[in-house]
Structures are given as C-alpha cells and as structure tokens.
Amino acid sequence: LSCRHYSRRGVCVPSCRFTEGETREFAQGGECFECHPECERIEGNVTCNGSGADTCTRCARYRDGPHCV
C-alpha cells in the first residue's frame, strides 16, 4: 500500500489528526498513530510527537519526571 499523503490503519487519508479531532495523532513514516492517552488534547496545536507518555506536549493529569501519569 502506498498513499499520497498519510495512512491510518491501512487506509489512505489526506492528513493525520495533529491539531483537531477527538483522538490526536502523530505521524511516523507516513503512518498516523494515536497519541498516548495521558497526553492533554490541545486545540489548534500538536498534542504529541510520539506514542509514549514521555512525548506529550502537555499532560492531561500529572507529570512524573518525563512521563505523563
């Protein structure tokens, strides 16, 4: 499968949900992946840059060292 823009679970999509939508995403290798559930959803801004609890822009609850918990 080769997509022009991004792929989400094997389906081609024009973009990932970086800054809007109920579930926020980040992109890696042209694939959209969901942010960690402990990341706070930020309207109009990127919520995470990876899948781990240590890649959140802001934590939904608390931060313990580099990780949101």
C-alpha positions as CSV (number, residue, x, y, z in Angstrom):
1,L,0.0,0.0,0.0
2,S,1.4,3.4,-1.0
3,C,-0.5,6.6,0.0
4,R,0.0,10.0,-1.5
5,H,-0.1,11.7,2.0
6,Y,-0.7,9.5,5.1
7,S,-2.1,6.1,6.0
8,R,-4.3,5.3,9.1
9,R,-4.7,1.5,9.8
10,G,-4.1,0.7,6.1
11,V,-6.5,3.4,4.8
12,C,-5.1,6.4,2.9
13,V,-6.0,9.7,4.4
14,P,-5.2,13.3,3.4
15,S,-3.8,14.2,6.9
16,C,-3.4,12.9,10.4
17,R,-5.3,14.4,13.3
18,F,-2.5,16.6,14.5
19,T,-4.5,19.6,15.8
20,E,-8.1,18.6,15.8
21,G,-10.5,15.7,16.4
22,E,-11.4,13.6,19.4
23,T,-8.3,11.4,19.1
24,R,-5.0,13.2,18.3
25,E,-2.2,11.7,16.3
26,F,1.4,12.0,15.2
27,A,3.0,10.7,12.0
28,Q,5.9,8.4,11.6
29,G,7.0,7.1,8.2
30,G,3.8,8.4,6.6
31,E,1.5,6.5,9.0
32,C,-0.8,8.1,11.5
33,F,-0.6,6.9,15.1
34,E,-2.6,7.9,18.2
35,C,-1.1,9.9,21.0
36,H,-0.7,8.3,24.4
37,P,-4.0,8.6,26.5
38,E,-2.2,10.6,29.2
39,C,-1.5,13.5,26.7
40,E,-3.7,16.5,27.0
41,R,-5.6,17.3,23.8
42,I,-4.7,20.8,22.8
43,E,-7.0,22.6,20.4
44,G,-5.2,24.0,17.4
45,N,-1.8,22.7,18.5
46,V,0.2,19.4,18.4
47,T,-0.6,17.1,21.3
48,C,2.3,14.7,21.0
49,N,5.3,13.8,18.8
50,G,5.4,10.1,19.6
51,S,3.5,7.2,21.1
52,G,4.9,7.2,24.7
53,A,3.8,9.0,27.8
54,D,7.0,11.0,27.6
55,T,6.2,12.5,24.2
56,C,3.2,14.7,25.2
57,T,3.2,18.4,24.7
58,R,1.2,18.7,27.9
59,C,0.0,16.1,30.4
60,A,-3.8,15.5,30.9
61,R,-3.2,15.0,34.6
62,Y,0.3,14.9,36.2
63,R,3.9,14.6,35.1
64,D,6.3,12.2,36.9
65,G,9.8,13.1,35.6
66,P,9.5,13.0,31.8
67,H,6.3,10.9,31.8
68,C,2.6,11.8,32.0
69,V,0.7,9.7,34.5
